[in-house]
Amino acid sequence: MEEGFDEFIHVPARLSIVALLAPAEWVEFRFLRETIGTSDSALSKQITALQDAGYVTVRKERSGTARRTLIRLTDQGRTAFAAHAAALERIVAAARSHT
């Protein structure tokens, strides 16, 4: 396997989540759900898995009756995503050099 390739992150739903989180400080749960096009429960499951792995932090805020959930990559998550993206780039580059 390519160095830096992270099979845990590579799961399509998780890869979509970390790719959306990477350029941002905090991202709203609702934005992730709508952008990825998944259900609340499916997204919650993936965020919990990423949180358990130490890749994301979750913050819940309340303002009156309004509640929102914010998610961000941890330093560990950013490092893992950067390494995984670099591994994917090397795989693609190697494939291109053979065509």
C-alpha positions in Angstrom: 0.0 0.0 0.0 1.2 3.5 -0.8 2.8 5.3 2.2 0.3 7.7 3.8 -2.8 6.0 2.3 -5.4 5.8 5.0 -8.0 3.1 4.5 -10.1 4.6 7.3 -10.3 8.0 5.6 -10.7 6.4 2.2 -14.3 5.2 2.9 -16.2 7.5 0.4 -18.4 9.2 3.1 -15.5 9.9 5.3 -13.3 11.1 2.5 -16.1 13.5 1.5 -16.4 14.8 5.0 -12.7 15.4 5.6 -12.3 17.0 2.2 -15.0 19.5 3.0 -13.6 20.1 6.5 -10.0 20.6 5.3 -10.2 24.2 4.0 -12.4 25.4 6.8 -12.1 26.2 10.5 -15.6 25.0 11.5 -18.3 23.5 9.3 -22.0 23.2 10.2 -23.5 19.7 10.3 -26.3 20.9 8.1 -23.9 22.1 5.4 -22.1 18.7 5.4 -25.4 16.8 5.1 -26.7 18.9 2.3 -23.4 19.0 0.4 -22.8 15.3 0.7 -26.4 14.4 0.2 -26.9 12.0 3.0 -29.2 11.5 6.0 -28.6 12.9 9.4 -28.1 9.4 10.9 -25.6 8.3 8.2 -23.6 11.5 8.6 -23.7 11.3 12.4 -22.4 7.7 12.2 -19.4 8.8 10.1 -18.7 11.9 12.2 -18.7 9.7 15.3 -16.3 7.3 13.7 -14.0 10.2 12.7 -14.3 11.6 16.2 -13.5 8.2 17.8 -10.4 8.0 15.6 -9.3 11.5 16.8 -9.8 13.1 13.3 -12.6 15.5 14.1 -13.9 17.6 17.0 -17.6 18.3 17.4 -19.0 21.4 19.1 -22.7 22.0 19.9 -24.0 25.5 20.2 -27.3 26.8 21.4 -28.8 30.2 20.9 -32.2 30.5 22.4 -34.2 27.6 20.8 -31.8 27.3 17.8 -29.1 24.6 18.0 -26.3 23.9 15.7 -23.6 21.3 15.5 -20.1 22.4 14.2 -17.4 20.0 13.2 -13.7 20.6 12.4 -10.6 18.6 11.7 -8.2 18.1 14.5 -4.5 18.5 13.9 -4.3 14.7 13.7 -7.1 14.7 11.1 -5.5 17.4 9.0 -2.2 15.5 9.0 -3.9 12.2 8.1 -5.9 13.9 5.3 -2.9 15.6 3.8 -0.9 12.4 3.9 -3.8 10.5 2.3 -4.3 13.1 -0.4 -0.6 13.0 -1.2 -0.7 9.2 -1.4 -3.6 9.5 -3.9 -1.7 12.0 -6.0 1.3 9.7 -6.2 -1.0 6.8 -7.2 -2.6 8.9 -9.9 0.8 10.2 -11.1 2.2 6.6 -11.3 -0.9 5.5 -13.3 -0.4 8.4 -15.7 3.2 7.7 -16.3 2.3 4.2 -17.5 -0.2 5.3 -20.1 
